[in-house]
Structure formats: structure tokens, C-alpha cells
Amino acid sequence: MPTSQATPPSHNQLDTKAQAWSALFSEPMSDLVKRYTSSVFFDKRLWQADITGSLAHAEMLSAQGIIAPADHAAIERGMAQISQEIESGQFEWKLDLEDVHLNIEARLTQLVGDAGKRLHTGRSRNDQVATDVRLWLRSEIDLIGGLLTELQKALVEVAAQNIDVILPGFTHLQVAQPVSFAHHLLAYVEMFARDAERMADVRKRTNVLPLGSAALAGTTYPLDRERVARTLGMEGVCQNSLDAVSDRDFAIEFTAAASLCMVHISRLSEELIIWMSQNFGFIKIADRFTTGSSIMPQKKNPDVPELARGKTGRVVGHLMGLITLMKGQPLAYNKDNQEDKEPLFDTVDTLKDTLRIFAEMVGGQINPATGAKEGGITVNAQAMEDAAKKGYATATDLADYLVKKGLPFRDAHETVAHAVKAATAHACDLSELPLTVLQGFHASIEKDVYEVLSLRGSLNARNTLGGTAPAQVRVQIARHQMRLS
């Protein structure tokens, strides 16, 4: 049966944290401990999730006859006012109330009296905070998924404009073989596509309901936890109350996925930094993403990719911190878990900001004054092609040519090594060696070898699935465009 009808605010409302358990204690908490244990000034960002979870809980309590319909209505009315106060900046966050949950509950009790006190029936802050973090993170994962899509679209767009641009492909940071610049960019599209898949997978395990597990052992009230899960759009209910309140795997999984995404961004950053340097000169990054020097007027520094490279270490550090946080905790909830929020929050903020700025830096932006799109990256195709000619990038093509003439690959490899040595001695490319010189290395070499030794010929020859031939690159671009549309 419902416990009571809604009543007006009473004089013994929950005003301070101490009153939540003060009957057991003989002295108030010290100010130092209040500051040390308080989380309200960073976990207040959970307020929407806290109110959403509380409203779903209250609706279920009313449907189950645990609280009266009038209490439910009062809770809804009070929460609506609290939402308005927080959004308008009028809500007073109190250190004495420790966290977002008690701050909102105290204000609710001020507004609606005993109905506000009944909201906590059948739950604990342990399952409440676990629910709030999951709800909040679920929304953030959805935003991150959208940002990953935008970054992939930006990379695909630049790739589509540079299919025939020849870039020296590197191994060990030495010229290896020519590749399409578009093909190179699409490698990052593949990475970020996997990141999006990981985020979607993490979302499934995040989107499970702990609420109703109470402190650790469940509750004596006839809760309908599945109803709350459906109301909140969650995919299931945590099946073990001990695990429900103490589990932070979802936060660790997310931070691991975020770390890997930042590693991909860092790899891209490193290449942008190298390509932008005067020694390479492959690209230019728009001035709005660079900075100058306080002493050297000629400098344009790639601060955005450099900082992203640095922030990667920050996010990976948060992953290590969360893993270490959990490694020694016995079941069930421990106060240690308050320390999960700041690294998780910062990871989300860092990843979102980085993805947003990289999508704009790669893909450009619309100039509001002209309506035209201004690119973020300018490609110097000639510089790339010139660099590809410096490292005998078609040496493997000559070996393949000899294999097709019947020579075993290992013998062909050795033969081409002698040819490269000769070209090095003459300070020329393989394609610049006279035919008579090339035939001196093997009699089967004919005039058609020069098409094989050209950068364009090398590129076109790799026309297998996943290869760098422009025909294959166009297929991949079309696939990504369809996938991302």
C-alpha cells in the first residue's frame, strides 16, 4: 500500500549531508573531511541523468503501489522545477551535501516535503550513482559516435580529391613503395571505423540497469526493475546486486576504447606534423589551426596535432588510473569508486574536443561570410611525388617483373639489389638507368620495364582488393561513402 499522500515541506527537511545518518554520530564531520570527500563540484554534471533515473524510479514505485500517486506527481513537479533551476544557473550546489544526488534530493524535499523523502525507497546511493554514470556515459558515447562519423567523412572527402596523388609509402620511416595519398588517408578511416564499432559495443554493456540493487543485497520492496529499464531505454538489468553496485568495467572499457581512438589520432597527428615540416612540405594546415613563435617570425607550428599527440598520454593515463583503482577492491561498493568520475569525465571531454577539432581541421569549414567551404589541409602533390622518386620506391616492382619472367623471387630480389646499387652510384632513379645497363643485370629485361619502374605504373599494378591502385581506392571510397551516409 502507498505509505502516504504528498505533504508540504517540513522543518526537518534534509538540509545537510550529516542529517542523512546523523543519529548514529556524536560529532559533525570536520570541514577538512567535507572538502576531501565531497564530489559535488565535479559530479554535478550528472544532474540530468540523476533526475531521469529518479523519475523512472518514482514512476515504478507508484505503479507498484509503494508510494502514492500524489507523491509521484509531487516528485515530478519538484524535479521539473529543479531542472529549470539548474539550467538557469539558480540552483545552489552545497558542499555540505557532498554530491549531486544529495543536493537534488535535499532540494526536492524542500519543494515537496515528505514525498521527496519517499523517493529514496528501495534504492541506495550505491545503485543510484552507478545508474547515473551509465546513463550519462551512454549519451556521451552516442555523441562520440557522431563525431567519429564526421571525422571519417572528412577523411573520405579529402581522399576523394586526391586519388591520383602519389605519396611515398614508408616503412621504418624510409621510402618503401608508392601509394595513393587517398589510400593512405583511408587507412585512418578504417581505424576510426573500428573505434566506432568499439564504442557501440561498449554502449551495450554500459546500457544495463543497476538501479534496484540498493546498497549491495537488493531490497525487500516489490520493485519492478525491468519496468525501470524499459522506461530508461536500457537493454537489460544487472543480475547480481553485488556486481551491480561495484562494477566499473563499463567505465574501464570505455576509457580503453577512448585510449585506442586517441592512439589513432596521435598516429595521424605525427604524420601531419612530419608532412607539414619544411623537410617534407607535403601539406599545409590552415592558419587557424596553427600558431606562431614568440621569437621566430617565420614559424607556423602545428599546435593542434602536437597537443592531440600529448593528450593521448593523458587519456591512456586515465585508463591506467581506473584499472589501478579497481584492482584491490573487495565487493561491494567502496568509497574508492568516487575516484572513477574525474578521469572518466576528462576522458570524455578530451576525446570529444579532439574529434571535433580534427574533423574540422581535416575537412575544413563553411565560411559564414562567403558560404564557401574552406579546406583545413592543402596537399602539395608535386612534393609528394618528388619524394617518392628519391628512395627507389619501384624496386619491388622490378623484382616482380623478373619473377614474371621466370626468375625465383629470392634471385630477383638479389638482382634488383645490384641494380639499386648501380643507380645509387650514378645518383639516379632506377627508371633513369639505360636499358643496356638494366639488361646487364638480367637478359630478360626489355623496354616495357620502364612502365613497371614508373610511379604511376607501380600504383596501377596493385589492383587487388585492399590495394593502392586508384581503381581499388575508388571502390573503397564508394564503400565508405555509402556506409557513412
Buried (B, 14 or more C-beta within 10 A) or exposed (E): EBBBEBBEBEEEBBBBBBBBEEEEEEEEBEEEEBEEEBBBEBBBBBBBBBBBBBBBBBBBBBBBEBBBEBBBBBBBBBBEBBBEBBEEEEBEBBBBBBBBBBBBBBBBBBBBBBBBBBBBBBBBBBBBBBBBBBBBBBBBBEBBBEBBBBBBBBBBBBBBBBBEBBBBBBEEEEBBBBBBBBBBBBBBBBBBBBBBEBBBEBBEBBBBBBBBBBBBEBBEEEBBBBBBBBBBEBBEBBEEBBBBBBBBBBBBBBBBBBBBBBBBBBBBBBBBBBBBEEEBBBBBBBEEBBEEEEEEEEEBBBEBBBEBBEBBEBBBBBBEBBEEBBEEBEEBBBEEBBBBBBBBBBBBEBBBEBBBBBBBBBBBBEEEEEEEEEBBBEBBBEBBBBBBBEBBBBBBBBBBBBBEBEBEEEBBBEBBEEBBEBBEEEEEBBBEBEEEBBBBBBEEBEEEBBBBBBBEBBBBBBEEEEBBBBEBBBEBBEEBBEEBE
